[in-house]
Every structure is written in C-alpha cells, then in structure tokens.
Amino acid sequence: MIDFEAVKKLRVRDGDLLVVPESTDQEDMVRLAECIQLMNNARAVIVRGPLKLLDDTTMNKLGWYRA
C-alpha cells in the first residue's frame, strides 16, 4: 500500500533512474513503470532503495553516463 503522506512529486523523463524503498513489491514496481510510461510517455529504470530521482551529474559520478 502507498503511504500518501510520503509521496513526492517527480518529473520523470525518459531514461531516468528511480530508486524505490527496499520493501516495494515487484508488482508495484511494474505498475509504477507502466504509469510513468502512460503519464509521461517515458521509460525509467526502477531499482529498490530509498525513493529519489538521480540527476545527470549524480548518475555520471556513479558511472551511469546519460547519452
């Protein structure tokens, strides 16, 4: 179940990396990916951890270069 008090607004762009809480079910991750694609016509990589949107600079520092 989603904790709506903890929801943050994200402007997800095509190719973004999203990190969700470790307790997130696989089915919820799939639903999130589907919603992002429907709402923003974008595809994002979703992994488990604390939820945040990584910017290009952070991804580059981690070696995940954005084209």
HULINZI-V990492 format. One record per backbone hydrogen bond with DSSP energy under -1.0 kcal/mol. CO is the residue of the C=O (numbers start at 1). NH is the residue of the N-H. E is the energy in kcal/mol with one decimal. If there is no record, write none. Layout:
co=CO nh=NH e=E
co=CO nh=NH e=E
This chain:
co=2 nh=4 e=-1.1
co=3 nh=6 e=-1.7
co=13 nh=16 e=-2.2
co=16 nh=45 e=-2.5
co=17 nh=54 e=-1.4
co=18 nh=47 e=-2.7
co=20 nh=49 e=-6.4
co=21 nh=24 e=-2.1
co=25 nh=29 e=-1.8
co=26 nh=30 e=-2.3
co=27 nh=31 e=-2.3
co=28 nh=32 e=-2.5
co=29 nh=33 e=-2.3
co=30 nh=34 e=-2.3
co=31 nh=35 e=-2.5
co=32 nh=36 e=-2.6
co=33 nh=37 e=-2.1
co=34 nh=38 e=-2.3
co=35 nh=39 e=-3.2
co=36 nh=40 e=-2.5
co=37 nh=41 e=-1.1
co=43 nh=15 e=-3.7
co=45 nh=18 e=-3.4
co=47 nh=20 e=-3.4
co=52 nh=19 e=-1.5
co=55 nh=59 e=-2.5
co=56 nh=60 e=-2.7
co=57 nh=61 e=-2.2
co=58 nh=62 e=-1.7
co=59 nh=64 e=-3.1
co=60 nh=63 e=-1.3
